[in-house]
Amino acid sequence: MHILIQIMQDEFLIINEKLKALGVKHQDFCREVGIHPSTWQRWRNGEILPNLRNWQKVQSYMRKIRS
């Protein structure tokens, strides 16, 4: 489980960098994805992992803003 948490934390760092580069605020990102900002923070800190549906929402949003 620890390796999965590390992989996900790496993914969250990449997402944060992309959001920052695009000028997207975390609150706006969370609102668009449909998660609470504290949930995003807990994912980033490795306290919890996203469920598949929420992770798919994150990935969908990231694809949308890249286009």
SERO-111138 format. One line per field, with one value per atom (N, C-alpha, C): residue in three letters; x, y, z. Coordinates in nm, 3 decimals. Atoms other than C-alpha are relative to their C-alpha. Layout:
N
residu: (ALA | ...)
east: (X | ...)
north: (Y | ...)
up: (Z | ...)
END
This chain:
67
residu: (MET | MET | MET | HIS | HIS | HIS | ILE | ILE | ILE | LEU | LEU | LEU | ILE | ILE | ILE | GLN | GLN | GLN | ILE | ILE | ILE | MET | MET | MET | GLN | GLN | GLN | ASP | ASP | ASP | GLU | GLU | GLU | PHE | PHE | PHE | LEU | LEU | LEU | ILE | ILE | ILE | ILE | ILE | ILE | ASN | ASN | ASN | GLU | GLU | GLU | LYS | LYS | LYS | LEU | LEU | LEU | LYS | LYS | LYS | ALA | ALA | ALA | LEU | LEU | LEU | GLY | GLY | GLY | VAL | VAL | VAL | LYS | LYS | LYS | HIS | HIS | HIS | GLN | GLN | GLN | ASP | ASP | ASP | PHE | PHE | PHE | CYS | CYS | CYS | ARG | ARG | ARG | GLU | GLU | GLU | VAL | VAL | VAL | GLY | GLY | GLY | ILE | ILE | ILE | HIS | HIS | HIS | PRO | PRO | PRO | SER | SER | SER | THR | THR | THR | TRP | TRP | TRP | GLN | GLN | GLN | ARG | ARG | ARG | TRP | TRP | TRP | ARG | ARG | ARG | ASN | ASN | ASN | GLY | GLY | GLY | GLU | GLU | GLU | ILE | ILE | ILE | LEU | LEU | LEU | PRO | PRO | PRO | ASN | ASN | ASN | LEU | LEU | LEU | ARG | ARG | ARG | ASN | ASN | ASN | TRP | TRP | TRP | GLN | GLN | GLN | LYS | LYS | LYS | VAL | VAL | VAL | GLN | GLN | GLN | SER | SER | SER | TYR | TYR | TYR | MET | MET | MET | ARG | ARG | ARG | LYS | LYS | LYS | ILE | ILE | ILE | ARG | ARG | ARG | SER | SER | SER)
east: (0.082 | 0.000 | 0.086 | -0.086 | 0.287 | 0.049 | -0.047 | 0.412 | -0.111 | 0.114 | 0.064 | -0.018 | 0.012 | 0.047 | 0.109 | -0.110 | 0.388 | -0.025 | 0.030 | 0.284 | -0.108 | 0.108 | -0.036 | 0.050 | -0.053 | 0.150 | 0.081 | -0.074 | 0.380 | -0.096 | 0.101 | 0.073 | -0.061 | 0.059 | -0.075 | 0.095 | -0.099 | 0.249 | 0.002 | 0.004 | 0.240 | -0.125 | 0.126 | -0.123 | 0.010 | -0.015 | -0.045 | 0.087 | -0.089 | 0.239 | -0.072 | 0.073 | 0.015 | -0.107 | 0.101 | -0.264 | 0.064 | -0.069 | -0.019 | 0.047 | -0.049 | 0.133 | -0.114 | 0.115 | -0.214 | -0.079 | 0.066 | -0.316 | -0.134 | 0.125 | -0.593 | 0.014 | -0.001 | -0.668 | -0.054 | 0.044 | -0.714 | -0.150 | 0.144 | -1.060 | -0.082 | 0.071 | -1.168 | 0.009 | -0.021 | -1.019 | -0.093 | 0.083 | -1.198 | -0.149 | 0.139 | -1.528 | -0.035 | 0.025 | -1.502 | -0.003 | -0.009 | -1.407 | -0.111 | 0.107 | -1.673 | 0.049 | -0.052 | -1.456 | 0.023 | -0.027 | -1.403 | 0.151 | -0.144 | -1.067 | 0.075 | -0.068 | -0.988 | 0.023 | -0.019 | -1.034 | 0.123 | -0.119 | -0.779 | 0.126 | -0.115 | -0.541 | 0.034 | -0.023 | -0.585 | 0.057 | -0.059 | -0.513 | 0.147 | -0.138 | -0.200 | 0.092 | -0.081 | -0.081 | 0.012 | -0.007 | -0.130 | -0.085 | 0.086 | -0.392 | -0.105 | 0.099 | -0.648 | 0.030 | -0.011 | -0.663 | -0.137 | 0.128 | -0.930 | -0.064 | 0.064 | -1.191 | 0.009 | -0.017 | -1.196 | -0.083 | 0.086 | -1.487 | 0.059 | -0.059 | -1.322 | 0.131 | -0.125 | -0.987 | -0.028 | 0.039 | -1.158 | -0.044 | 0.041 | -1.311 | 0.123 | -0.124 | -0.965 | 0.067 | -0.065 | -0.819 | -0.077 | 0.083 | -1.110 | 0.020 | -0.020 | -1.069 | 0.138 | -0.135 | -0.694 | 0.008 | 0.001 | -0.754 | -0.071 | 0.080 | -1.013 | 0.081 | -0.072 | -0.785 | 0.126 | -0.118 | -0.492 | -0.035 | 0.038 | -0.691 | -0.015)
north: (-0.120 | 0.000 | 0.126 | -0.118 | 0.238 | 0.045 | -0.037 | 0.226 | 0.070 | -0.064 | 0.314 | 0.142 | -0.135 | 0.612 | 0.090 | -0.079 | 0.730 | 0.034 | -0.025 | 0.693 | 0.107 | -0.097 | 0.886 | 0.138 | -0.129 | 1.161 | 0.064 | -0.051 | 1.195 | 0.056 | -0.047 | 1.227 | 0.132 | -0.122 | 1.492 | 0.118 | -0.107 | 1.692 | 0.047 | -0.034 | 1.679 | 0.082 | -0.073 | 1.790 | 0.141 | -0.132 | 2.075 | 0.092 | -0.079 | 2.193 | 0.046 | -0.036 | 2.187 | 0.104 | -0.099 | 2.373 | 0.137 | -0.125 | 2.635 | 0.065 | -0.052 | 2.673 | 0.059 | -0.048 | 2.723 | 0.109 | -0.104 | 2.967 | -0.042 | 0.052 | 2.743 | -0.009 | 0.006 | 2.794 | -0.135 | 0.129 | 2.484 | -0.001 | -0.006 | 2.599 | -0.017 | 0.014 | 2.631 | -0.143 | 0.139 | 2.292 | -0.093 | 0.087 | 2.127 | 0.016 | -0.024 | 2.290 | -0.069 | 0.062 | 2.171 | -0.152 | 0.146 | 1.818 | -0.054 | 0.043 | 1.806 | -0.061 | 0.047 | 1.746 | 0.120 | -0.106 | 1.947 | 0.026 | -0.029 | 2.128 | -0.079 | 0.078 | 1.943 | -0.144 | 0.134 | 1.615 | -0.002 | -0.010 | 1.725 | 0.005 | -0.011 | 1.820 | -0.135 | 0.131 | 1.481 | -0.099 | 0.085 | 1.305 | 0.034 | -0.044 | 1.513 | -0.040 | 0.035 | 1.439 | -0.150 | 0.146 | 1.065 | -0.054 | 0.046 | 1.045 | -0.097 | 0.086 | 0.891 | -0.005 | 0.009 | 0.781 | 0.026 | -0.023 | 0.887 | -0.130 | 0.116 | 0.639 | 0.013 | 0.003 | 0.543 | 0.109 | -0.100 | 0.771 | 0.140 | -0.132 | 1.078 | 0.015 | -0.007 | 0.994 | 0.020 | -0.017 | 0.967 | 0.144 | -0.140 | 1.312 | 0.092 | -0.079 | 1.454 | -0.013 | 0.024 | 1.294 | 0.066 | -0.062 | 1.414 | 0.152 | -0.144 | 1.770 | 0.038 | -0.030 | 1.762 | -0.010 | 0.010 | 1.645 | 0.120 | -0.112 | 1.920 | 0.129 | -0.128 | 2.204 | -0.002 | 0.008 | 2.077 | 0.030 | -0.019 | 2.107 | 0.146)
up: (0.000 | 0.000 | 0.000 | -0.009 | 0.074 | -0.137 | 0.133 | -0.285 | -0.078 | 0.068 | -0.414 | 0.050 | -0.055 | -0.180 | -0.057 | 0.055 | -0.303 | -0.147 | 0.141 | -0.668 | -0.013 | 0.007 | -0.606 | 0.044 | -0.043 | -0.417 | -0.112 | 0.115 | -0.718 | -0.104 | 0.095 | -0.942 | 0.046 | -0.053 | -0.714 | -0.015 | 0.019 | -0.731 | -0.145 | 0.143 | -1.111 | -0.031 | 0.023 | -1.112 | 0.058 | -0.062 | -0.872 | -0.085 | 0.085 | -1.095 | -0.126 | 0.121 | -1.402 | 0.030 | -0.038 | -1.223 | 0.021 | -0.028 | -1.105 | -0.131 | 0.127 | -1.453 | -0.084 | 0.076 | -1.600 | 0.074 | -0.078 | -1.327 | 0.058 | -0.056 | -1.194 | 0.152 | -0.146 | -0.825 | 0.047 | -0.054 | -0.610 | 0.028 | -0.029 | -0.504 | -0.128 | 0.128 | -0.867 | -0.052 | 0.041 | -0.949 | 0.078 | -0.085 | -0.655 | -0.032 | 0.034 | -0.744 | -0.132 | 0.130 | -1.106 | 0.008 | -0.014 | -1.003 | 0.090 | -0.090 | -0.732 | 0.129 | -0.129 | -0.427 | 0.090 | -0.096 | -0.112 | 0.002 | -0.005 | -0.090 | 0.107 | -0.104 | 0.232 | -0.045 | 0.056 | 0.045 | -0.088 | 0.086 | -0.213 | 0.087 | -0.090 | 0.069 | 0.064 | -0.062 | 0.237 | -0.101 | 0.104 | -0.094 | -0.017 | 0.022 | -0.143 | 0.115 | -0.117 | 0.210 | 0.022 | -0.014 | 0.164 | 0.112 | -0.109 | 0.438 | -0.052 | 0.063 | 0.205 | -0.150 | 0.145 | -0.158 | -0.062 | 0.065 | -0.404 | -0.046 | 0.059 | -0.511 | -0.152 | 0.144 | -0.877 | -0.070 | 0.064 | -0.968 | 0.014 | -0.020 | -0.815 | -0.077 | 0.075 | -0.972 | -0.149 | 0.140 | -1.311 | -0.026 | 0.014 | -1.255 | -0.007 | 0.002 | -1.181 | -0.136 | 0.129 | -1.494 | -0.114 | 0.103 | -1.707 | -0.001 | -0.010 | -1.580 | -0.055 | 0.047 | -1.647 | -0.152 | 0.146 | -2.004 | -0.061 | 0.051 | -2.052 | -0.001 | -0.006 | -1.940 | -0.086 | 0.087 | -2.149 | -0.145 | 0.141 | -2.472 | -0.034)
END
